[in-house]
Amino acid sequence: MSEYGILYVVGTPIGNLSDMSPRAVQTLEEVDFIAAEDTRVTLKLLNHFEIKKPMISYYEHNKKERGKIICRRLMSGENGAIVTDAGMPCISDPGEELIRQCGEYGIKTAVVPGPSAVISALAVSGLETGRFTFEGFLSVNKKSRREHLSELQGERRTMIFYEAPHKLPNTLEDFKNAFPERKLTIVREITKIHEEVIRTTTDKAFELYGDGSLKGEIVLVLEGAKEEVKEEYTLEDAVNLAKSLIDGGEKKSEAAKEAASVTGFKKNEIYRILNQ
């Protein structure tokens, strides 16, 4: 294992090349090869920083075959880096499979942190940031997408989604139906010239942007469900409720039972006081 090389997971700019860290540049200069989601996109980045390095394409449809090749090179002592088209590799990205493979072979991995659309959008959302869940891209399939959102209706953490502009209208409609009047922040084109942060609600967002007018890379940050505040009742409240039900024609036992279900007090306790 000591003779194996290291795989560096390198974050790259989301849009603004000035966000490339000196350490990321140095790492890409020093590794033996770079695994890239799209070599054409990465070549532009390397050219900008005058880095000349052999690349190997690594994306969703060739990840199993290329993963083995990359691991063999690392096990032979070469050092490599994995990059995505923008942001941190392995987040909604096939790179996560390569990290697992490295773990199976005992290959060391190291992270070179960089920009992340998830965290950047959350930071400017204006919503709660203490606890959140990243839900990635929603399914194109209408049934699967709606089932996914239905499962999240009671989620109390802030939720973050990636979305493509051509799918946004359908997603906003589903948000309006699944999460009515929830706060929603739409963050688009993060770090780019036309960066925009839209703080709105699910209903208003569909009304304004359900026509597909928003373009660019989009992150949706959705408010979590609010905790239901249970009304606090006293025993006196429970007895008075039961009395009002009796005045309305209910029998004592039924009135005590109904008051108990509303207030949380025991039926027998309420019934006993009614008979005093």
N, C-alpha and C positions, 0 to 999 in steps of 0.2 A: 504493500500500500504506500510506503514512503516514496516509492519511485514513480507513483502516479502523478500526473499533472493536476492542475486545478481548473475547475470551470467557474468563471466569473460571471455573475448575473449582473449585467450593466444597464442601469437606467439611462435613457436618452431623452432629449427634449420632446415635448408634446407638440410644439410648434415653433417656439422661439429658441433659436440655436444658442443664444447667450445663456440658456439654462444648463448647458452641458458643463458638468463639473470638471475641474482640472484632473481630479483622480480618474474620472471616466475616460478622459482623453489619454492619460498616461497608461491606463490599463489596456485600452485598445491598441496603443502603440507597442506594448510589450508582449502581448499574447502571440501565440503562433498562428492562430486562425480564429475567425469569427463566424458563429452560427447566426444567421439572420433570417427573420420572417420573410422579408422581401429584399433580395440582394440589391435591387435597383434603388430602393429607398435608402438602404444603408450606404450604398456607394456615394450618394450625394452627401451624406453626413461625413463619411471618411474623407471625401475630396475637400470639403469645407475646412477640415482640420489637418489636411495634408498628411493623412494616414494611408499608407499602402499596406494592405494586409489581405492574405487569401481568405475567401469566404466560402461557406457552405450553406446552401438554402435549407431551412428547417421550418416547415409550416404544417398545418393541420393534416394535409393529405399525404405527407411523406414522413411524418414524425417517427413512426416505428422503425422504418428502415434507416433513416438518417440518424436516429438516436443511437443505434448500435454502432454506426460508423464513427460518430463523434466520441462515444465512450471508448471505442478501441484506440482512437488517437490519444485520448487523455490517459488511458492505461499504458500507452507506450511512452509516456513522459512529457507529451506536449501540453502546453497550457492553452485553454480556449476561453472565449467569451460568448455569451448568448445575448443578443439584443432583439428587441421587437421594433416595429415600425415607429412607435412613439410610446414613451413612458416606460414603466417597469415591466420587464418580461415576466411571464408566468401568471399575470393577472388577466383573466379572461383570454388566455393565450396558450398555445400548445406547449410552451416552454415548461409548464408544470410537469408534463410527462417526462421530459429530459432530466429534471431534478430527481424524480423518483428513480429513474434508471441509474443515475449516478449513485444514489443511495444504495441501490441493490448491489452495485459493483464495488462499493467502498471508495468511490471517488470523492474527493473533497470539493465542496462548493463554497464560494464566497460571494457576498453581495456588495455591489457598488451602487448605493442608493441614488435615485434620481427622481425626476418629476413623476407624479402620479395623478391622473385625471380624477380618480376616486377621491383622494384626500384633498386635492385642490378644490374640487367642486363642493365638498362638504364644508371646507373652511370658509367659503364665501356665501354659503347657502342662507345663513341667518337662522338655521334650524339647530336643534340640539345636537351637539357633537360628542357628548360624553359616551354614548352607546349608539352604535350604528351597525347595519348589516348591508353587505354588498351583494346585490342580486344579479349582477352582470347583465347580459343581453336577454331580453324576453324572447320566448319562442315566436316564430313566424306563424305557427299554427294557432288559429283563433282559440280552439278548445283548450289546448295546452297552456296558452298564455292566460286565459281567464281562470283556469284551475289554479295556476301559480299565484295569481293575484288574490284569488279567493282564500288561499291558505295564509296570505299575509294580512288579511283584514284586521286581525287582532294583534298584529305585531306592534309593540310599543316603542321599539328602537327606530331611529331615523333610517330610512331605506334609500339606497343609492342604486340607480340603474344606468346602464349604457343604452343608447338608442340611436339608430340610423335615421336620418331625416325623412326618408320615404316611408318609414314605418311609424313615425311619430303620431300622425293623426289617429290611427287605430289605437295606439297605446294611450293617448290622452282621452279618448272616448272610454276606454276600459277603466282608466283611473277615475274618471268622473263617476262611473257607475259603481265601482268597487270601493272607492274612498271619497264619497261626496263631501264637498266643502273642506277638504284637507288642505293645509298649506303645501305648496309645491314650488320648488325653485328649479328653474331651467337654466343650466349653465352651458353655453355653447362657445365653440372655438377658443377654448382655454389657451391663454398665452399668445394667441394670434392677433392680428390687426383688428379683427372684428369681434373680439371677445365681448360677451354680453352675459349679464346675470339678471334673470327675470324672476322676481319674487312675486308669486301669485297664488291662486288656489286651483284645485283640480277642475272645478266647474268653469272658472274664468279662463283657464289655460285652453280648454277645449273650445270655448267660444271664440277665443282670439286666434288660436293657432291650429285648430282642427282642419283648416283648409290646406295645410302643408306648406305654409309660407316660410316657416323657419328652416334654414339650411345650415350645413356644417356639422361638425362633430358635436354630439349632444350628450350631456349627463343630466339625469333627472334625480333630484333629491326630494324625497317625499316625507312629510311629517308622519311620525308614528302615531298609533292609536292612543288616545287619552285614557288614563285610568278612570274607571267609573267611580265617582264619589258617592258612597252609600250614605243615605241620610241617617243621622243618629237619632234613635228613638229612646224615650224613657219608658219605664213601666207605666207611668201615668198616661203617656200618649197611647200606649197599647190598650189600656183599659177604656180610655175615652173613645178610641176607634171602635172597640167592641160595642160600647154603649150606643154609638151612632148607628151601628149596623142593626142592633136590637130594635132601636127606634124605627128603623126602616123595615122591620118585619122579620128579621133573622132570629132564629132560636139562639139561646145563650151559648150552647155548645158549638154551633156553627160559627157564631160571631167570634167566639174565643179562638177557634181554629184559624179563621181568616186573618184576625188581628195578629196572631202568632206568626203566620207566614209572611206578613208584611214587615213586622217589627223585629222578628228574631227572638222574641221572648217565648217562653214555654206556654203552651195552651192551658195546661193545668193551673199555672200560676195566675194567668189572666182570669180563668174561670172561677178560681177561688175568691179573688177580690170582687168579682161581679156578684157573688153570693153573700158577701158580707152585709 
